Amino acid sequence: MIRAVLIISVSFFLSGCGEGYPPQSNGRVVQPYTPPPTPKERYQQHVAIARSARYRKKRLLNKGEERLFRALVKASKANDYRVFSQVSLGEILNADGDAFSVINSKRVDFCLTDKNFYPIAMIEYYGSGHDDETSKERDEVKKKAAENAGITYHVVYERNISIMDQHIREKLLPKLALTRNSNRHPSSAAEL
């Protein structure tokens, strides 16, 4: 038994494993395991990247989105709504586990809230660049999450941009009137 352990130990040492070198396997070097960076190391890496990068500001809304934003602001004043643009779903929806990770990094073009800042509508603008391979999947996730939370999900198509005020008045506001009284707000801090 001692002899078997000794033979295995010598074999292990001679293969290079005993010296910290990666073993050879069919002529390829097997890389040793590298643990992921600690949170502090990751933070330091991000700070180093941010220091050396050349960031440039860019426009928050394209021209079509800007027209929609202005029309939403105009309609919102009369109805005591608030308008926010490019909102992360993780900021307006809450869920447990995988359900939250599915929506956390997604954004909605516009979010309307009531006067207490509870979301009442998520609005997407479908411009000419909206038809990539994954947009349907992303939009379906947003729509289902909104419906599940009791939030109106509404799409404005580029073809409606010339009649934006009319579209909002005739299509969006009636939807909001139907759901306004049915929305339940969290009643305690535990639900927030």
N, C-alpha and C positions, 0 to 999 in steps of 0.2 A: 504494500500500500504506500509506504513512504517512498519507495522507488518510483511508483507511478506518478506521485505528486511531484517528485524531483524532475522526472522526464518532462512532464507538462510544463513546469516552471521554466526549465531550460529552453524548451521549444518556444514558449511565449517570449522569452527574452531575446532569443536569436532571430525571431521574426520581426523584431524592431518595436514591438508593442511595449516592451519593458523600458525602452529609452524615450518613449513619448513620440516616436516617429510613426507615421501612418503605415499600416501593413500594405504589402504589394498584393494585388489581386488581378490576375490575368494581364499583367503589364500596366495596369492603371493604378494610380495612387489614390487611395481612399482617404478623403479629407477628414480630419478629426472633427468631432462635434464642437461647434461654437455656440455658446449659449446666447440667447437674444440679449440686447442691451437692457440694462436696468432702466427704470423710468428716468432717473437722473442723467444717465448717459444719453438716452434718447432726447431728453430736453436739451442737453448740451449740443448734440448733433444738430437739432433744429435751430438753435440759436446761431450756431456757426454758419449754417446755410443761409439764414435770414440776414446775417451780417454781410455775407459776401455776394448775395444775390442783387440783381438790379431790378427792382419792382417798378412797374409803371401803372399809373391809375388808368382805369378804363370806364367807359360809360356804363351805368347800371342798367339802363333800359334802352332797347332799340327804338326806332321811330314809331313803330306800330304799338309797342308796349307803352310808350310815352303817351300816345293819343288815348289809349285805353285808360291809363292811370288818371289822366286829366278828366276824362268822362266819369270815372268812378268817384273821384274826389267831388266833382260837381253833384252827382247823384247822392253821395253820402252825406253831404251837408244838410240836405233837407230831411234825411232819415236818421240822423244822429249816429252814423256809422263812422268807423276809422278805417283808413286804407293803408296797407303796408305792402311793400314790394320785395320780391325775392326772399321769401320767408322759408326757413328750414322747417320741415314738418316736425322735427324733433323739438321745436320750440312751441308748437301749438297743439301737439297730440302727445298723449302719454299711453304707454302700454308696457306689458311685462315681457322680458326675455327676448326671444327671436322677433316678436311682433314689433318691438321698438327698433331693433337693429335693421329691420326691413325698411323703415320709413325715415330713420334719423338723418341720413345724408341727402335725402331728396328735398327738392325745393319746389315751391309753388310760385307762379309769377306774381299773384296778388292774394292777399288775405284781407277780408273785411272782418272787422270786429264790432261788437256792440260798444256802448259807451263805457262798459266795465272791462273792455279789452278781451272778452271771450270771443274766440273765432266763430263766425256765423257763415262765412263763405270762403271757399278756395276757388280762385279764378285763374284759368290757364288761357294764354293767348297762343293760338296756333297760327304762326306766321309761315312763310315759305320754307324755312329751314327746320320745320318740325317733323319731317317724315323720315328720320333715320331709323335704323333697324331696331333699336331698343326703346324708342319713344312710346310705342304702344304699350309695351310691358310696364314701363315706368308710370305712364299715365293711368293704367288700370290699377296699379298699386295705390296711387294717390286717390283715385276715385273711390275705391273700396274702403280705404282708411277713413276718408271724409264721411262717406255714408255711414260707416260703422260708428263714428263719433257724433252723428247727428248734425253734420256740417254740410251745407249746400255745396255741391261741386258743379262748376259752370265753365263751359268752354266758349270762348269768343274766337271766331274764325277771321282770318285776314280779310275775307270778302265782305265782312260786316263793318270794316273800319270806317267806311264813309258814312255810315248811319249809326255810329257808335252810341250817341245819346238815346236814339230811338230804341236801339237793341237793348240797352240797359233798362230803359223804362218799361219796355214791353215783354222782355224775356227774363231778365235777372231779378228785378225788384218784385215781380209777382211770386217768384220762387221763394224769395226771402220772407215775404209776408206770410206765406204758408208755414214756414218752419220757425219763424221768429218766436212764437209762443210755445212751440213744442221743444225747444232747446232747453236742456236741463244743465244748469251750471253746478259745479262741485259745491256741496254745502258745508264741507269741512276741510281743514287743512290736510287731512289724510287723503282726500280725494284729489287734491291739487297735483 
